Amino acid sequence: MDNIFSVNNSNYLITLYKYYYADVLFLLFSVYSKASAGNAELNQEQKE
């Protein structure tokens, strides 16, 4: 029973990891694009 449980547990963890990995990447990407958009706006204001 312990072996079956640990295998299921590791599969569950891998699934969670894959799910959150994509989520974290998406979050980082959105934060990064917001930051670069903010920087672009700042640069335009400074030029004017």
C-alpha positions as MATLAB code, in Angstrom:
seq = 'MDNIFSVNNSNYLITLYKYYYADVLFLLFSVYSKASAGNAELNQEQKE';
ca = [
       0.000    0.000    0.000;
       2.778    2.434    0.875;
       4.429    2.006   -2.528;
       1.177    2.621   -4.392;
       0.497    5.664   -2.240;
       3.953    7.156   -2.809;
       3.718    6.611   -6.580;
       0.300    8.273   -6.647;
       1.672   11.044   -4.469;
       4.618   11.741   -6.775;
       2.345   11.709   -9.840;
       0.048   14.139   -8.044;
       2.974   16.403   -7.168;
       4.260   16.304  -10.758;
       0.789   17.226  -12.029;
       0.568   20.083   -9.529;
       4.068   21.229  -10.484;
       3.252   21.261  -14.205;
       0.002   23.129  -13.545;
       1.556   25.788  -11.347;
       4.688   26.017  -13.516;
       2.548   27.237  -16.420;
       0.639   29.516  -14.037;
       3.813   31.063  -12.623;
       5.272   31.556  -16.107;
       2.066   33.308  -17.173;
       2.140   35.535  -14.072;
       5.784   36.454  -14.647;
       5.059   37.209  -18.302;
       2.090   39.466  -17.501;
       4.048   41.315  -14.801;
       6.971   41.724  -17.207;
       4.791   43.052  -20.029;
       3.053   45.464  -17.639;
       6.448   46.666  -16.403;
       7.792   47.211  -19.923;
       4.566   48.975  -20.927;
       4.987   51.224  -17.890;
       8.611   51.905  -18.841;
       7.594   52.790  -22.399;
       5.038   55.287  -21.068;
       7.656   56.788  -18.745;
      10.131   57.123  -21.612;
       7.548   58.882  -23.784;
       6.742   61.324  -20.980;
      10.425   62.084  -20.469;
      10.937   62.772  -24.205;
       8.065   65.255  -24.246;
];
